[in-house]
Amino acid sequence: MPAIVTCSRCGLSRAGFERPPFPGAIGARVVEGICTDCWGLWLKQQTMLINHYGLNVMDPQARSFLTKNMDAFLFKKGGEEDVDTSKQGTIAW
C-alpha cells in the first residue's frame, strides 16, 4: 500500500510511491514528497518535451535536459523549460 504524502508540488495529501519511479537522489525526493498524480503530470510534460524537441533519450545531453526540467517541474525551482517553438528539433540553447 503506497504511503500518503503531502505533495510539495500541489500541496495536497495524496497517494505516494512504494518505490522510486526514478533512480538516484531525485527518485528518493519523489518518494518523500511527490504524489502519483503530479508524477503523472510530469510524464505528460516529459513526453511533450521529448516530442517537441525531437530528443533522443539515449543522448546524455537530452537526459540532462529532461532531468533539469523534471526537478524544476516537480519541486518548483522556477527553471522549467517553456516550450520555445524556435528551438524545435534541438536542445542546444
C-alpha positions in Angstrom: 0.0 0.0 0.0 1.5 3.3 -1.0 2.0 5.9 1.7 0.1 9.1 1.8 2.4 12.1 1.2 1.8 15.8 1.4 2.9 16.7 -2.1 5.4 19.5 -2.4 4.1 20.4 -5.9 0.4 20.6 -5.4 0.2 20.8 -1.6 -2.4 18.1 -1.3 -2.2 14.8 0.7 -2.4 12.0 -1.8 -1.0 8.6 -2.6 2.7 8.4 -2.9 5.1 5.7 -4.2 6.2 2.4 -2.7 9.5 2.6 -4.6 11.2 5.4 -6.5 9.9 5.9 -10.0 13.3 7.4 -11.0 16.9 6.4 -9.9 19.2 8.4 -7.6 18.6 11.3 -5.3 15.8 12.8 -7.3 13.9 9.4 -7.1 14.3 9.5 -3.3 13.0 13.0 -3.2 10.0 12.0 -5.3 9.1 9.1 -2.9 9.4 11.5 0.1 7.3 14.3 -1.3 5.5 13.9 -4.7 2.1 12.4 -5.2 1.4 9.9 -8.1 -0.9 12.5 -9.7 1.8 15.1 -10.0 4.2 12.4 -11.3 1.6 11.6 -14.0 1.6 15.3 -14.9 5.4 15.3 -15.2 5.2 12.2 -17.5 2.9 14.1 -19.8 5.2 17.2 -19.7 8.2 15.0 -20.4 6.6 13.4 -23.4 5.7 16.8 -24.7 9.3 17.9 -24.3 10.7 14.8 -26.0 8.3 15.1 -28.9 8.7 18.9 -29.3 12.5 18.9 -29.3 12.9 15.5 -31.0 15.0 14.3 -28.1 16.9 11.0 -28.2 16.7 9.8 -24.6 19.9 7.8 -25.1 21.8 11.1 -25.6 23.3 12.3 -22.3 22.6 15.9 -23.1 18.9 15.1 -23.7 18.7 13.2 -20.4 20.4 16.1 -18.5 17.9 18.5 -20.1 14.9 16.3 -19.0 16.3 15.8 -15.5 16.7 19.5 -15.1 13.2 20.1 -16.2 11.8 17.3 -14.0 13.5 18.8 -11.0 12.0 22.2 -11.8 8.6 20.9 -12.6 8.2 18.7 -9.5 10.0 20.8 -7.0 9.1 24.3 -8.3 12.6 25.5 -8.9 11.4 28.0 -11.4 13.7 26.8 -14.2 11.3 24.6 -16.1 11.7 25.0 -19.8 8.9 26.8 -21.6 8.3 25.4 -25.0 10.0 27.7 -27.4 8.9 26.7 -30.9 12.0 28.4 -32.4 14.1 25.6 -30.8 12.1 22.7 -32.3 14.3 19.7 -33.1 17.3 20.8 -31.0 18.1 21.3 -27.3 21.1 23.5 -28.0 20.2 26.7 -26.2 
